[in-house]
Amino acid sequence: MNGPDPRLSAGRLGPALLVPLALLLSACGGGDAPRRPASEAAAPADPQPAGGEARHIGATVAAPPAPEGKAVAVFAGGCFWCMEAPFERLEGVESVLSGYAGGREVGPSYQDVSHGHTGHLESVRVLYDPAQVGYARLLEVFFVNVDPTQDDGQFCDRGAHYRTAIFVGDDEERRLAEAARAEAQETLGRPVVTELREAGPFYVAEDYHQDFYRTNPGHYRRYREGCGRDRRLQELWGERAPHH
């Protein structure tokens, strides 16, 4: 990204931004969080305990199972601030949470994840009513909101914790995800690197990350535009690209 990162300009945050500045300076790739190549960031910085058991960090808690009659889908699409709104607009979606998925540690914090200590990806957890919206539709929304060809992060954010992934919960979700990934690759005419991973615990991110596009719209818009997300989506998907 050319020019100053709009996430780092304290004079442009505005009085509505109630989040502590030190936290925002590292949010979604800014500030002191290192932007390492995916191959480097994928390796945990701290040694794992003997036997491979998970370390317990305890800064965040796992989301509960879906209520009866509802379902959950988990997607990693780069900065989780940018992945909440596309799903929240869908009829049948009841909530979208930002958080961390795919790592081995229990209860990771944002700082742990963003420094590559845990192997988690920034992700969103979509709670939905399958009688109103299907998993295939969620996959459609996911793909047109990401660059599934980028293997070192998403847009201006670099690091393995920003890579794209679909966390599948059963064989049917895997089948649908494989089909959606193949369709995306055919549409784009280039390799799609989005991973399919087995679903596991989803750790709910800190409160200041939740619905950030609503609670801090000016800061969110400056970040999104500065990162070039919408420009790239338009290049990739054309008329299918979302309008934010």
C-alpha positions as CSV (number, residue, x, y, z in Angstrom):
1,M,0.0,0.0,0.0
2,N,1.4,3.4,-1.0
3,G,1.2,6.4,1.4
4,P,0.5,6.5,5.1
5,D,-1.7,3.8,6.6
6,P,-5.0,5.6,7.6
7,R,-5.2,3.3,10.6
8,L,-2.1,4.9,12.1
9,S,-3.1,8.6,12.0
10,A,-4.2,9.6,15.5
11,G,-5.3,13.0,14.3
12,R,-7.9,11.4,12.0
13,L,-9.5,8.9,14.4
14,G,-12.1,11.4,15.6
15,P,-13.9,11.7,19.0
16,A,-16.2,8.8,18.3
17,L,-13.3,6.3,18.5
18,L,-13.5,5.0,22.1
19,V,-11.1,2.2,21.6
20,P,-7.7,2.7,23.4
21,L,-5.2,4.0,20.8
22,A,-2.6,1.4,21.6
23,L,-5.0,-1.4,20.7
24,L,-6.0,0.2,17.4
25,L,-2.4,0.9,16.3
26,S,-2.0,-2.9,16.0
27,A,-5.5,-3.8,14.8
28,C,-5.8,-5.5,11.4
29,G,-2.2,-5.3,10.5
30,G,-1.2,-1.8,11.7
31,G,1.1,-0.6,14.4
32,D,3.7,-2.9,15.9
33,A,2.3,-6.3,14.7
34,P,4.9,-7.8,12.3
35,R,4.0,-8.3,8.7
36,R,5.9,-11.5,8.0
37,P,5.7,-13.8,5.0
38,A,3.1,-16.5,5.3
39,S,5.7,-19.2,5.5
40,E,7.4,-17.5,8.4
41,A,4.2,-16.4,10.3
42,A,2.7,-19.9,10.0
43,A,5.4,-21.3,12.4
44,P,4.5,-20.6,16.1
45,A,7.1,-18.3,17.6
46,D,6.9,-20.1,20.9
47,P,7.8,-23.8,21.2
48,Q,4.9,-26.2,21.7
49,P,4.7,-28.3,24.9
50,A,5.9,-31.8,24.8
51,G,3.4,-34.2,23.3
52,G,1.7,-31.4,21.3
53,E,-0.9,-30.5,23.8
54,A,-2.4,-27.0,23.5
55,R,-1.1,-24.1,25.7
56,H,-3.8,-22.3,27.6
57,I,-3.6,-18.6,27.2
58,G,-7.1,-17.7,28.4
59,A,-7.5,-14.2,27.1
60,T,-10.7,-15.1,25.1
61,V,-13.4,-17.7,25.4
62,A,-14.8,-20.2,22.9
63,A,-18.2,-19.5,21.3
64,P,-21.0,-21.9,22.4
65,P,-22.6,-24.4,20.0
66,A,-25.4,-23.2,17.8
67,P,-28.9,-23.3,19.4
68,E,-31.2,-26.1,18.3
69,G,-32.5,-25.4,14.8
70,K,-29.7,-23.0,13.9
71,A,-26.3,-23.6,12.3
72,V,-22.8,-22.0,12.3
73,A,-20.4,-21.3,9.5
74,V,-16.8,-20.0,10.1
75,F,-14.8,-18.2,7.4
76,A,-11.4,-16.5,7.4
77,G,-11.3,-13.6,5.0
78,G,-8.5,-11.3,6.2
79,C,-9.2,-8.5,8.6
80,F,-12.4,-9.6,10.4
81,W,-13.6,-6.0,10.6
82,C,-14.4,-6.3,6.9
83,M,-16.1,-9.6,6.9
84,E,-19.0,-9.0,9.4
85,A,-21.2,-6.6,7.3
86,P,-21.5,-8.8,4.2
87,F,-23.0,-11.6,6.2
88,E,-25.0,-9.5,8.6
89,R,-26.9,-8.1,5.6
90,L,-28.3,-11.6,4.6
91,E,-31.8,-12.5,5.6
92,G,-31.6,-15.5,7.9
93,V,-28.3,-14.6,9.5
94,E,-28.8,-14.0,13.2
95,S,-25.3,-12.8,14.3
96,V,-21.8,-12.5,13.1
97,L,-18.8,-12.6,15.6
98,S,-15.2,-11.7,14.9
99,G,-12.7,-14.1,16.4
100,Y,-9.9,-16.6,16.0
101,A,-10.0,-20.1,14.5
102,G,-7.6,-22.8,13.4
103,G,-4.9,-22.6,16.0
104,R,-3.9,-24.9,18.8
105,E,-3.7,-22.6,21.8
106,V,-6.7,-22.1,24.0
107,G,-8.1,-18.6,24.5
108,P,-5.7,-16.5,22.3
109,S,-5.6,-12.8,22.5
110,Y,-5.4,-10.4,19.5
111,Q,-1.8,-9.7,20.2
112,D,-0.9,-13.4,20.3
113,V,-2.6,-14.0,17.0
114,S,-1.3,-11.0,15.2
115,H,2.3,-11.7,16.2
116,G,2.0,-15.2,14.8
117,H,2.3,-17.0,18.1
118,T,-0.7,-19.3,17.9
119,G,-1.5,-20.4,14.3
120,H,-5.0,-18.9,14.4
121,L,-6.6,-17.0,11.6
122,E,-8.7,-13.9,12.0
123,S,-12.2,-15.3,11.2
124,V,-15.9,-14.6,11.5
125,R,-18.5,-17.0,13.0
126,V,-21.9,-16.7,11.2
127,L,-24.9,-18.0,13.2
128,Y,-27.8,-18.5,10.7
129,D,-31.2,-20.2,10.2
130,P,-30.7,-22.9,7.5
131,A,-34.5,-22.7,6.8
132,Q,-33.9,-19.1,5.5
133,V,-30.4,-19.1,4.1
134,G,-28.3,-22.0,2.9
135,Y,-24.6,-22.8,3.4
136,A,-24.1,-22.5,-0.4
137,R,-25.3,-18.9,-0.3
138,L,-22.9,-18.1,2.5
139,L,-20.1,-19.5,0.5
140,E,-21.0,-17.3,-2.5
141,V,-20.9,-14.2,-0.2
142,F,-17.6,-15.3,1.3
143,F,-15.8,-15.7,-2.0
144,V,-16.8,-12.4,-3.6
145,N,-15.6,-10.5,-0.5
146,V,-12.1,-11.9,-0.5
147,D,-9.1,-12.3,-2.9
148,P,-8.9,-16.1,-2.8
149,T,-5.8,-16.0,-5.1
150,Q,-3.6,-14.2,-2.5
151,D,-1.3,-16.5,-0.6
152,D,0.5,-14.1,1.8
153,G,-2.5,-12.5,3.5
154,Q,-5.4,-10.4,2.3
155,F,-5.0,-7.1,0.5
156,C,-2.5,-4.8,2.4
157,D,-2.4,-7.1,5.4
158,R,0.4,-9.7,5.3
159,G,0.9,-12.8,7.4
160,A,-0.5,-16.3,7.7
161,H,-3.2,-15.1,10.2
162,Y,-4.8,-13.1,7.4
163,R,-5.0,-16.0,4.9
164,T,-8.4,-17.1,3.6
165,A,-9.9,-20.4,4.8
166,I,-13.3,-22.1,5.1
167,F,-13.7,-24.2,8.3
168,V,-16.0,-27.1,7.4
169,G,-18.1,-28.9,10.0
170,D,-19.1,-32.0,8.1
171,D,-18.9,-33.8,4.8
172,E,-21.8,-31.9,3.2
173,E,-20.1,-28.5,4.1
174,R,-16.9,-29.8,2.6
175,R,-18.6,-30.9,-0.6
176,L,-20.2,-27.5,-1.0
177,A,-17.0,-25.7,-0.1
178,E,-15.0,-27.7,-2.7
179,A,-17.6,-26.9,-5.3
180,A,-17.6,-23.2,-4.5
181,R,-13.8,-23.1,-4.5
182,A,-13.7,-24.8,-7.9
183,E,-16.3,-22.4,-9.3
184,A,-14.3,-19.4,-8.0
185,Q,-11.1,-20.8,-9.7
186,E,-12.9,-21.2,-13.0
187,T,-14.4,-17.7,-12.8
188,L,-11.1,-16.0,-12.0
189,G,-9.0,-18.2,-14.3
190,R,-6.2,-18.5,-11.8
191,P,-5.3,-20.8,-8.8
192,V,-7.4,-20.3,-5.7
193,V,-5.4,-20.8,-2.5
194,T,-8.2,-20.7,0.0
195,E,-7.8,-23.6,2.4
196,L,-10.5,-26.0,3.6
197,R,-9.9,-26.8,7.2
198,E,-11.8,-28.9,9.8
199,A,-13.9,-26.7,12.1
200,G,-12.7,-26.5,15.7
201,P,-13.1,-24.0,18.6
202,F,-13.8,-20.5,17.6
203,Y,-12.5,-17.9,20.2
204,V,-14.5,-14.7,20.3
205,A,-12.3,-11.6,19.8
206,E,-12.1,-8.8,22.2
207,D,-15.2,-6.5,22.5
208,Y,-13.6,-3.6,20.7
209,H,-13.3,-5.7,17.5
210,Q,-17.0,-6.6,17.4
211,D,-19.1,-4.7,14.8
212,F,-16.2,-2.2,14.3
213,Y,-17.7,-1.0,11.0
214,R,-20.7,0.2,13.0
215,T,-19.1,1.5,16.2
216,N,-16.2,3.3,14.4
217,P,-17.4,3.9,10.8
218,G,-15.0,6.7,10.0
219,H,-11.9,4.8,11.1
220,Y,-13.2,1.6,9.4
221,R,-13.8,3.4,6.1
222,R,-10.3,4.9,6.1
223,Y,-8.8,1.6,6.8
224,R,-10.8,-0.3,4.2
225,E,-10.1,2.3,1.5
226,G,-6.4,2.6,2.4
227,C,-6.0,-1.1,2.2
228,G,-7.4,-1.2,-1.3
229,R,-9.9,-3.9,-0.5
230,D,-12.8,-2.7,-2.7
231,R,-10.5,-1.8,-5.6
232,R,-9.1,-5.3,-5.7
233,L,-12.5,-6.9,-5.3
234,Q,-13.8,-4.9,-8.3
235,E,-10.7,-6.0,-10.3
236,L,-11.4,-9.7,-9.5
237,W,-15.1,-10.0,-9.5
238,G,-16.4,-7.2,-11.7
239,E,-20.2,-7.0,-11.5
240,R,-20.3,-9.6,-8.8
241,A,-18.1,-7.5,-6.5
242,P,-20.0,-6.3,-3.4
243,H,-20.9,-2.6,-2.9
244,H,-20.1,-1.2,0.5
